[in-house]
Amino acid sequence: MKLPKLMISAAVAVAALLAATPMGAFAQDLQMWERTGGNATMVDKLVEMWNEKNPNRKIVLTYIEHSEMVPKLAQAIASGEVPDLMGLDLIYGPQFEAAGQLEDITDYFKDDATLKTASPGHILVSTYNDRLYGVPLYADVSVLYWNKLLFKEAGLDPEVGPASLQDIHDMAAKITALGDGKYGYYLPGNCAGCNIFTFGPLIWASGGKIEPLDANDEPLVGDNIAKVLEWARQMHKDGLINPANQSENGSTFAEQLGSGKVGIMGTGNFNLSLLQAQNPDLFNNVGVTFLPGLEPGSAASFAGGDIVTVPKGSKRVSDAVDFMKFILSDEVQVEGYAKLLNLTTRGDMANNQYFTDPRVVKMASALDVARTPYTLKFFELINSPQGPWLQMLQRVYYTDDPIDQIITDAKAQMKAIAAE
């Protein structure tokens, strides 16, 4: 049977394309999604290390805007077009596990000793009904940084950081007075996740509770919540926070400290390694302490980070699990985490011999005062750009609405979401 010329041409074109393409280049690549606003330096390095060791099944890494990650993944799972691996903000683990949207990897790890010392908080949120759905990708804790260069320029002791919210206000005022685009404090105005990571601990350290566990739990509990919100409003009213921060949605959050224009900022352990590349001079001139509350000496932190998971429907589960075991290995824990100033994700590897920088040791100890919220409605309650958490803070930061009314409204919204 003679084929039409059009079909012959198409066949020749396909054959030429396949001949020019290395065998298996398309089939063997693993697709991985990771959110923006996290520890991109860490994830990039882990993927780079994997690709060097596994040239025949490289990972192609794609970053998804952090505020779009949850809906985009849900859409991908519904359509069956899922990545093979996904770095997921650990707080969303229970939500996706309960919905049956992640692959069960329990049996792959039944004889794996490294899992026994993996970060308990990560394993907690990776487990649902005694089945495992992920392992730690990286660990984050939120801490308070101060710019010693700006402290010195403002006449402050560069070796003494803030120990209370009043300290932050007073020190920030002196730094802002320097002018030249320098501001004493940094708060992102349009990033729900950034605020729970860095502002939430200020409430916790002051004795408050934010999110409800379920429909029967009361949100925003604590006499000092109003005082902390008043403090934040006053920081804005006194001009101690750059007005341009109002548009920050998280995409450039981690780069703000390295600008050298911010005196005090709540951010994560990841910012230290980022500073080393972004601003080496400042890297050697930042101090690290815990996020404080109203009272001197009070402290709290958000224990966060990402887990790496396999979306339901992936055809590369075994390869994906190999990557998980790779990042939990001794070699990667030392070379890929500790030596790059990142926290290890295995407790038995969190040894001071790997951490020569005392600031990293300080950040590791933040886990002692840290919290990890556990709720099946975290996105709707806290991380959604349209959710009650960010709406409440934006009204505090940028309006004159009564604080008590703002809290009352946020309570009602959170309770309605928890009851859905």
C-alpha angles and dihedrals in degrees: 000000000000116000120223115256092246091057091046091051091050092048092050091049092051092047091050091050092050092047091054093047121081110250110269095003091131099036098044101049114101117219116220130183124204130176125247118240093047132093097305093163090058096045092046090054094048091051091046091052091048093048091052090054096039109040092160095056106031123175118240105207122208124184118218122199103263095231090053098045099093098046092041092053093046089052092048092051091049091051095042092237098120132155117246093238133020133193104216128189099253092232090069095055097096092046095055094038093053089050092054092241099129131067117253107240098174097115093050090062102039093110099030112117095192091069090064092068098036117125106291093215092054092046091048093058091040091059127079125171089352093302124118122232105167149001132224115287094179138337125233133186124184117235139162120259126195128196107234092194092059091042090056092045090052093050094254125134102263092206096057119073130192118291099183141019089261089055090053091052096048096044092044090053092057092048094047089052088066089074121192092115093304118139130190100223140021128217122163111231103200105033118094094185094049090053097050087049097050109014098037092067090056087062093044092049088053093054100263133132122213119185127043117240091218142334091295095053125090117234128214097024122171137081092238098056091089090049092052091049091048089052091053092049091050091051088058095042091052090054094241093132123062109252088219088070089076091084097047107124097176099269094107098021096111092051097057098084091052092058088079090224097098121083102190128013139169109223140127140287087257090073092071095063090040090054090054089065100030102045114003093181092054091043087068092045108052127100125210128211139150123284105261136214133213094291122065111256096023114127144175141167140194111241103210144131132129138298121211113231142171114239116230109269098032112145093203102063095135093050090046091053090050088059090050091053090045094058091047092053121112092245096054093042089059103032099033101036118017099037090049091056093254126130114259116240094219118072095215089058094051091095122144091232087076094046112067093166113083090209090065090051088051091051092048089054089055086080086075091068098029132115133201113199114226116203137131090225101051096127095049094042102039120000102043113106086224096042129117095254096061093036089055094049094046090054089050094047101040111023138055094230112140110270093225091054091048091054092047092052093047091049091054093048093048093048091050091051093047089052095053 
